[in-house]
């Protein structure tokens, strides 16, 4: 995806110091929050429709037991 110069100019309009871009209340943090909210909203909408957008890989097979003893047993 290509980001236009006009969009960058609009986003950077209020940035005057490095803290405005990278600080705790900066543009990067705000962008990250908004992007995650948008992605989670889309995922919730898919789940409401009964669709899954991803599947767990075979390497992340959840344990079949209800406790953490499976992890302890593997370490022995």
C-alpha positions in Angstrom: 0.0 0.0 0.0 1.3 3.4 -0.9 0.8 6.4 1.4 0.3 9.7 -0.4 2.4 12.7 0.4 -0.8 14.6 1.1 -1.9 12.1 3.8 1.6 12.3 5.4 1.4 16.1 5.4 -2.0 16.0 7.0 -0.9 13.6 9.7 2.3 15.5 10.5 0.6 18.9 10.6 0.7 19.3 14.4 4.1 17.6 14.9 6.7 20.2 16.0 9.0 18.2 18.3 10.1 14.5 18.5 7.9 13.9 21.5 4.9 14.9 19.3 5.7 12.0 17.0 7.2 9.4 19.3 6.1 10.4 22.9 3.5 8.8 25.1 0.8 11.0 23.7 2.4 11.2 20.2 1.1 10.5 16.7 2.7 7.0 16.4 0.9 5.8 19.6 -2.4 7.3 18.4 -2.0 5.7 15.0 -1.2 2.3 16.6 -4.3 2.5 18.8 -6.6 3.5 16.0 -5.3 0.8 13.7 -5.7 -1.9 16.3 -9.2 -0.7 17.1 -10.1 -0.9 13.4 -8.6 -4.4 13.0 -10.4 -5.7 16.1 -13.7 -4.1 14.9 -13.3 -5.9 11.6 -12.5 -9.2 13.3 -15.5 -8.9 15.6 -17.8 -8.2 12.6 -16.4 -11.4 10.8 -17.0 -13.4 14.0 -20.6 -12.2 14.2 -21.1 -13.4 10.7 -19.6 -16.8 11.6 -16.4 -16.4 9.7 -12.8 -16.9 10.9 -10.1 -14.8 9.4 -7.2 -17.0 10.6 -6.5 -20.4 11.9 -3.9 -21.5 14.5 -0.9 -23.2 12.9 -0.3 -26.8 13.8 2.7 -25.9 15.9 0.4 -24.0 18.3 -1.7 -26.9 19.2 -3.5 -26.1 22.5 -3.0 -28.6 25.3 -5.7 -31.2 25.8 -5.4 -31.1 29.6 -7.1 -28.5 31.8 -4.0 -27.7 33.9 -0.4 -26.7 33.3 1.0 -30.2 34.1 1.5 -30.8 30.3 4.1 -28.1 30.3 5.9 -29.5 33.4 5.8 -33.0 31.9 7.4 -31.8 28.7 10.3 -30.3 30.6 11.3 -33.6 32.3 
